């Protein structure tokens, strides 16, 4: 089973920026244990563009779709045998990157 693991940051209480060595070590363990599929950090929400092509012409809008104090800062995709394993890894990830983590299984 694969899981989308979202890293949630908060503009009013951002995660610390000194976590990169810990995150790298955690990622290396994910790779070694066979859980790693993909990961990536995201640019700030100011760099987002929303594309809506449900009408006659595509509409492009600068900025995030929703204004919120919380935002998606990055993602992992993990392979795990079940939700319990994914949640245990997410608890470690939250500690390592000092941010909230959301876990959602792919259909």
C-alpha positions as CSV (number, residue, x, y, z in Angstrom):
1,X,0.0,0.0,0.0
2,X,1.2,3.5,-0.8
3,X,0.6,6.6,1.3
4,X,0.7,10.3,0.6
5,X,2.4,11.9,3.5
6,X,1.9,15.6,3.7
7,X,4.2,17.9,5.7
8,X,2.1,20.7,7.2
9,X,3.7,24.0,8.2
10,X,2.2,26.9,10.0
11,X,2.8,30.6,9.1
12,X,2.1,31.7,12.7
13,X,4.3,29.0,14.3
14,X,6.7,27.7,11.5
15,X,8.8,24.6,11.9
16,X,12.5,25.0,12.6
17,X,14.9,25.3,9.7
18,X,17.8,23.4,11.4
19,X,16.2,20.0,10.8
20,X,17.9,19.1,7.5
21,X,20.5,16.7,8.8
22,X,17.8,14.8,10.8
23,X,15.5,14.7,7.8
24,X,18.3,13.4,5.6
25,X,19.1,10.6,8.1
26,X,15.4,9.7,8.3
27,X,15.1,9.6,4.5
28,X,18.1,7.3,4.3
29,X,16.4,5.0,6.8
30,X,13.2,5.1,4.8
31,X,15.2,4.1,1.7
32,X,17.1,1.3,3.5
33,X,13.9,-0.1,4.9
34,X,12.1,-0.1,1.6
35,X,9.5,2.6,2.5
36,X,10.8,5.4,0.2
37,X,9.0,6.1,-3.1
38,X,9.4,9.8,-3.5
39,X,9.8,13.0,-1.5
40,X,10.0,16.7,-2.2
41,X,9.8,20.1,-0.5
42,X,7.6,22.8,-1.9
43,X,8.2,26.5,-2.6
44,X,6.3,29.0,-0.5
45,X,2.6,29.5,-1.2
46,X,3.4,32.9,-2.8
47,X,4.9,30.9,-5.7
48,X,1.7,28.9,-6.3
49,X,-0.6,29.3,-9.4
50,X,-4.1,27.9,-9.5
51,X,-5.3,26.8,-12.9
52,X,-9.1,26.4,-13.5
53,X,-10.1,25.2,-16.9
54,X,-13.7,24.2,-16.1
55,X,-15.1,27.0,-18.2
56,X,-14.6,28.2,-21.8
57,X,-11.1,29.5,-21.2
58,X,-8.4,28.5,-18.6
59,X,-8.2,30.9,-15.7
60,X,-4.8,31.4,-13.9
61,X,-4.8,32.9,-10.5
62,X,-1.6,33.8,-8.5
63,X,-1.2,32.5,-5.0
64,X,-2.7,29.5,-3.2
65,X,-6.2,28.2,-3.7
66,X,-7.1,28.7,-0.1
67,X,-5.7,31.3,2.3
68,X,-4.8,29.6,5.5
69,X,-2.2,29.9,8.3
70,X,-1.3,26.2,7.6
71,X,0.1,25.1,4.3
72,X,1.6,22.2,2.5
73,X,5.4,22.4,2.9
74,X,6.4,19.1,1.3
75,X,5.4,15.5,0.6
76,X,6.6,12.0,0.9
77,X,5.2,9.0,-0.8
78,X,5.8,5.9,1.3
79,X,5.3,2.2,0.7
80,X,4.1,0.4,3.9
81,X,2.4,-2.9,4.6
82,X,-0.5,-1.2,6.5
83,X,-1.7,2.0,8.0
84,X,-0.2,1.2,11.4
85,X,3.3,1.1,10.0
86,X,2.6,4.4,8.0
87,X,1.4,6.1,11.2
88,X,4.4,5.0,13.2
89,X,6.7,6.4,10.5
90,X,4.6,9.6,10.5
91,X,5.1,10.0,14.2
92,X,8.8,9.8,13.7
93,X,8.6,12.2,10.7
94,X,6.7,14.7,12.7
95,X,9.4,14.7,15.4
96,X,12.2,14.8,12.9
97,X,11.0,17.7,10.8
98,X,9.2,19.5,13.7
99,X,5.9,19.9,11.7
100,X,2.5,18.2,11.6
101,X,2.1,15.3,9.2
102,X,-1.0,14.1,7.4
103,X,-1.2,10.5,6.2
104,X,-3.6,9.4,3.4
105,X,-3.7,6.1,1.6
106,X,-3.8,6.1,-2.2
107,X,-6.9,4.4,-3.6
